[in-house]
Amino acid sequence: MSDATETAMPIEDYLAQGGQLTSPGNVPARYRGELLRLMASFVDSELAASAGFADTINNAPGITARIAACKITLEKADHAGRVLDLMGDFGADEGRYATQAAWADRLPRDASLGQARHGSDMRLAVFHYPIEGWVDAVVMNVLQGLAAGVTLDEMSRVSYAPLADVFRSIVPREKRHTELGITGLTDIAATDEGRAAAKASIDYWQPRVADSFGTMNSARFETQKRFGLRRRTNEELLADWTAKVQETLAPLGLA
């Protein structure tokens, strides 16, 4: 954003109309706070996701599934690192960040967090719940992967251009993670026993992933919209995800 543009138009109007910022030097204080919150939530969620999937590698039923779990574990950590690099431009201590929380820690299976954050990090609440076995890991990966696809489509248009670029580069790999999960879920659903186990896991994870879209009629959304950090409401994102879940599960007899 140029000085001339800033003088001619209030920054919120500039951003709301699709304007972009390109470096920390021209980022206003309140925008900076919202931007860092968005980035921290993504980084912490990816680190927690990577740590959670690492524990499932040895549960994989075959070498192909094991490779898929390793790939997801590695790439989610890499995605966190890409966004953490941008946080470093704003003064975040990149060297300490990855060790500041116990990313593999989980709450009891029957915990009920709703949409609340828990603990000292900014991961989405869904990443505080434990994964139990291979079927559970595959189901969680599919449902959360579909949610990530909806969210990343939104985040790929944020008004901080370097972050939008990173999110766009991440999209194809996150999509591939979901595809790997759907392949695994297809194999699981091929038997009555597997289908029953998958349905039980879906019943557990679907409401918890839904909670990750946040509260309806969110006041924070209006602030983020003014800054060009959001465009679609939580309700719209949730509806999009719900439709994608139905489209994915119905052909497998799991809807």
N, C-alpha and C positions, 0 to 999 in steps of 0.2 A: 504494500500500500504506500503510495507516494505522499509526501507532505502536502502537495496541492490537493490531492483527493481528501485527505484528512481535514483540511481547512474548509473545503467546499461542502462536506457531508459528514454528519455525526457518524462515528464508527459503527454504532449499532445499526444504523440505517444501511450503511455500506455493506456490512456483513449479512444482514437480513435479505438484501437484494442479490446475494450470491458472490459478494466480494471475498477475497482471500487474503490472508496474512502469510508471510513467508519466512519470518525469522523471529526469535524471541525479542529482538530489539524494538519491534513495533507492536507488541502485544500489551494491551491495557491490563491493569492489575486484576480486575474481576474476571475478565476473559481468561487470563492466565490461570486463575484458580479453577475455573470450570474445565479448562483444557487439561490441566494436570490431574484433576479428579477422573476425567474420562480415561486418560492414558494409564493412570495407576490401576483403575479397575480392570482394564484389559490385561495389563502386565501381570497383575496378581492372579487373575483368573487363569491365564495361560500357564503360569508357573505351577499353580495348584493342580490344574488339569494334567500337566505333564507328570507331576509327582504321583498323581492318582493312577494314571495309566501305566506308569512304570511298575507298579505293584501287580499289574495284571499280566505282564509279559509271560511269567512262568505258568500262568493258568491257560495259556493259549493251547488249543487242541491239536495244532499241527505247525509245521515250519512256516507255511504261508501266513497263518494267523499270527504267529510270533513275529514275523517280519513286519506285518502291518502294525502291530502294537508298538514295536520299536520305532517305526517310522513316525507314528503319531506322537509318541513320547518325545522324540528328538525335535520334530518340527514345531511343536507347541512351545518348547523352550526357546527355539530360535525366533519364533514370532515375538515372544516376550522380549528377547534381546533387541530386536529391531526397534520396538517402540521405546524400550528403555534408553536406547541411544539418543532418541529425541528428548526424553526427559533429562538426560545429561546436559543437553543444551540449556536447560532451565536451572541447572545447578544440582540435580539429583546425583547422589553418590553412587555411581554405577557399580563400583567395586564392592560395596557393602550390600547393595539392594537385594541381590539374590539370596543372601544368607540372613536377612533380617526377620524372616518368619519361617515357621516349620510348615512348609508347603504341603507335606504329606499328611499332616495331622487332620483327623476327621472327628466329628461329633458322633454320638451314638446314632444308630440307624433310625431310631424312633424319635429323634429330635424334631422339633417343629419350629423352624426359623421364620417361615413365611418369606417376606421380602426384606427382612432386617439383615443388616450387616452383622458380623460376629467377629470378635477378636480384634487384633491390631492391624490387620491388612485389609485390602479393599476388594478381595475376591468376591464374586457373586455368591450368594448364599448356597446355591446348588453345589458348589465345590467344597462345602463343609460336610457333605453327606458321604458315607463310606460306600465303596463299590464292593459287592460280595460275589465273587466268582466271574467266570467268563461271560455267561449269558447276560448278567447284570451290566458288565462293562460294555458289551456290544450295544445293548439297549440304550444305556446312558449316552454312549458315543453318537448313536443315530439321532436321538431326540435333541441332545445339546448341539450336535453338529448342524441340524436343521435350524436351530435357534441362532447359531453363530452365522449361518448364511444370511438370514434375515437381518441380523444386526450389522454385519459387515457391509451389506449393501447400503445400509443407512450411513454407516461411519465412513465409507469410501468417498462421501461427498462433504466431509467436514470442511470448515472454512480455513483451517490451518493446513496449508498446502502440503508441507512435508509429511504430515500425519496421513492425509488422504492418500498420498502416493504409497506410503508403507502399507496401508490397509488394502489398497488395490493389488499390491504385489502378494499379499497374504491370501486373498480370496481363492485363487485356484487350488492352493494346497489345502486350505480348510475344506473346500468342496470335495477334494479327493479323500480326506479323512472320513467324511460322511459317506462317500461312495464305498469305501472299504468296510465301514460299519454295516451298510445295507447289504453288501455281499455276505458278510458274516451272519447277519440276521436272517437272510434268505435261507442259508444252510440250516440254521437253528430251527426255523419254522417248518422245515420239511418233514418233521416227525411230530406226532401228537405230544410226546413228552416235551420236546423242545418248544413247541408252540405254547404249551401250558406255562412253562417256565418264563418264556418271553412275555406272556400276557401279565403274569404276576409282577414282573419287573417294570413293565410299562405302567401298570397301575401305581407303582411306587414313584417312578421318575417323572411321569408326565406333569403332575401338578407342581412338582418342585422346579422343573425347568420353566413352566409357565410363570412361576413367581419371579424368575430372573428378568422378566420384561418390566418389572417395577409396578408402582401403584398407578391406578387409573386416575385421570384428571390431575396429573402431577404438576405441582407448581414449578418444580425445577425445569420441566420441559419448556415452559414459556421462556425462562431465562436462556436456556440452551438454544432455543429457536431464534431469539433475538441476536445471539452471537453466531448464528450460522453453524452451530454444532449439532443440531437436530433439525429434521424436517417433518418426519412422521411421528404421530403420537404413540404412546405405549399401547393404547388400544388397537391402533392400526397394525403395529408390529406383531402383537399377540394374535390378532385375527389371521394375519399372513402365515405365521408359524403354524397355527392350528390347522389351517387348510393344507399346508405342506405335510404335516404329520399324517393327516387322513389319507392324502394321496400316496404316501409312502407305505403306510401300514396296511391299507385295504387290500392290495393285491396279494399280501402275504397271509391274509386271514387273521390279522392282528388288530384291526381297527376296533 
